[in-house]
Amino acid sequence: MSGPTLSIVMPVYNVAPYLPRCLESLAALNPPADEIIVVDDGSTDDCPRILAEFAPRLPQMRVIRQENGGLSAARNTGLDAARGKYLAFVDSDDFVASDAYAEALRLAEDENLDMVLLNANYHFEGRQADYAIYADVPATDVIAGREWLRRRFRAGRLLHMVWMHLYRREFIEAHHYRFVPRLIHEDVIWTTRALLAAQRVRYTGHVAVHYRIPLRRFTPEQSQRRLQAIVDSSVVNAQALAAMCATRNDDPELRRLLADHLVDGALSVFHKLPKMPDRAAAAATLQRLRREGFLRLLWRHAQNLPQRRRIARHWLRAWLGGISR
């Protein structure tokens, strides 16, 4: 007996205003997903009730409840439970097109693909017109994942979101891929690592996901926690990308492009520090980044004079103990 074809992994945490539309879109999928693994990551709002109400319409949905561990931990729980030949991720505040995976599944099967690379729309909830994330990127034939990385790095724009891809689950499990717990922007490590390893990928340009961009308002305490988590996670991401650079000695151009991507992304940390409401915590974080070698790591991977100038400026600021707004 053959197993399920498509598994969808969807973490859920306190997204009650958005969850019904997401579930409606999953119920309308054609072809339907064979299993939908929902990981309720300790929701304290109406999410459990909404999931229970939708259960009759989504008999293939299985809800796993766990204590709050963050998005990465919830995705890992879903990965451990998934049994489909192919795997997709959905975020529970987004929604998918009815034909989100139809072509991708056909291509993955016909062409023995490790990953199918999809497109998505930014969805602004009516505040402005939605538009495609990749607006002018042509579809590809079958290429290696590293070639897609190379093209995106050359173009200066790579989106890491894991829900823009369909994966052959055997490929994921062969490489033992899992998300780093408690990491913000956890997609950076996952997507880069997967693309470097994938032998056969194809980009279709099909808009599969509608990526919600809500208006968010944070208290100063929430803003401080969020910004601190982004900074700490950016350090982990930069260290992981540096380790990937070290394995690219066989491809000097890709190594250089990956290093450039690492530095440009990591320098965003220094735009986050001035936004922290807690100025003392921001200054302490800057000092810690200097002491723990973050700036040295960026200097080693810098690819041009403008990057080195920016790094030197932040290094001097760290020595002087200042944070400018």
Secondary structure, DSSP 4 states (H G I P E B T S, - for coil): ----SEEEEEEESS-TTTHHHHHHHHHT-SSPPSEEEEEE-S--SSHHHHHHHHGGG-TTEEEEE-----HHHHHHHHHHH---SEEEE--TTSEE-TTTTHHHHHHHHHHT-SEEEEEEEEE-TTSS--EESSSSPPP--SB-HHHHHHHHHHHT-----GGGEEEEHHHHHHTT--PPTT-TTTHHHHHHHHHHH-S-EEEEEEEEEEEE-------HHHHHHHHHHHHHHHHHHHHHHHHHHTT-TT-HHHHHHHHHHHHHHHTTHHHHGGG-S-HHHHHHHHHHHHHTTHHHHHHHH--SHHHHHHHHHHHHHHHHT----
